[in-house]
Amino acid sequence: MSVPAPPPPQGQPRKAALAAWIGSALEYYDFFIYGSAAALVFPKVFFDESDPANAALLSLATFGVAYAARPVGAFFLGHVGDRLGRRTIMVFTLVLMGLSTFLIGCLPTRDQVGGLAPVLLVLCRVLQGVSAAGEQASAGSMSLEHAPEHRRAYFTSFTLSGTQAGQLLATLVFLPVAALPEDQLLSWGWRVPFWLSLVVAVVGYVIRRTLEEPPEFARQAARSGGAAPLPLVVLLTGHWAELLRVVAGALVASVSTIFTVWALSYATGDAVGMDRSAMLWVGALANVVALGAIPLWARLADRIGRRPVYLVGAAGSALAMFGYLWAISTGSYALTFVLGILAFGVVYSAANAVWPAFYGEMFPTRVRLSGMAIGTQIGFAVAGFAVTFAARIAGPDGDDWFAVALFTAALCVPPVIAALTARETFRVPTRELGERPAAAVPVEDARGATI
């Protein structure tokens, strides 16, 4: 007598969302403190101070290096996640991010070891990029597959709420560091936020190691007799159009990198000369607003669909960036605060809230993590280097904000096109997501006529 197979585990939507939120917050705390340091500290610590403009450009380029590493990490981590499970990747990415970020805080400076210092910095940044490549895709896949059918956008939005919380935490930690006297900031102060990442690895491991695999993933594994052997082959041969849409959609992240890194460098540089602590507060308050806006946008997406909400975020961000960079150019703190919070905290949050569900729902369970990871990380790679391109576009004095705003708006066009051509999926059952409709089979009636 055969023994029936045990039923798949029940969904854990709240636990999955919490694991996604906390893990993403801790992971992106590490990732974003690098952005603040690259704009404010690293040009003076790791690069040649005799040429400040070139040092700033090289420092911003190291910010983009992680984005170049992310597609490589996505191919590997996505493949493993679709074969062995989401939880394995979620734990691995946090441990790797915590370790590589801690090592950045221990690096010797250019004055101590010369040209070896920026080489070591880039190596650690590459490890950060590999880690980030699997973080959002694994957390998004996990929370989507645990979520109730009619609330997938809401539960998956916790992944991006966590990202915003991590960015907020990074900014708040850097605020007292940035206020230190210059000599203390450049000697030991900048290292403290990086050292705190040891806590990230420990906390993240404890939170994520007890989470069960999603029911749909377990059912998929049971149907196939185990893990899918070659998810990458299935993805690239059967779902290449959806993969290209995700690549195009992910370019909207350029709004975040320009806002977080280039605008900070521009505002606090010689061209404008705004106070660095004040500009860090702009980012902090925008992220506070985003923490409230993201779940509201996600709830709306569960009611009216993914596409309209995403389009508001993508097209609206293209316009909002002009207002924000113009406000910085005036030197007005009031305008900068108001338009910065509106652009990043409200408008951009519409796209941020929806994309984990919108992208994830384009793929079936067997290739979802690979599709999300590879697609987003290729797009994010462009977004990461958008900061370096912006520094070039801004001219030798770094003050052509209009050209940078126009460049950012151009990068928002492919996401708009991707959304307009995508299938609306908010009413599709989870187990049918990403599946092709079955072809109609001709049926003959009793007289032989085709029905």
Secondary structure, DSSP 8 states (H G I E B T S, - for coil): ------------HHHHHHHHHHHHHHHHHHHHHHHHHHHHTHHHHTS-TTSHHHHHHHHHHHHHHHHHHHHHHHHHHHHHHHHH-HHHHHHHHHHHHHHHHHHHHH---HHHHTTHHHHHHHHHHHHHHHHHHHHHHHHHHHHHHHS-GGGHHHHHHHHHHHHHHHHHHHHHHHHHHHTS-HHHIIIIITHHHHHTHHHHHHHHHHHHTT----HHHHHHHHHTTSS-S-HHHHHHHHSHHHHHHHHHHHGGGHHHHIIIIIHHHHHHSTTT---HHHHHHHHHHHHHHHHHHHHHHHHHHHHH-HHHHHHHHHHHHHHHHHHHHHHHHHT-HHHHHHHHIIIIIIIHHHHHHHHHHHHHTTS-GGGHHHHHHHHHHHHHHHHHHHHHHHHHHTTTTT--HHHHHHHHHHHTHHHHHHHHHS---TTS-GGGTT---------B-TTS-B-
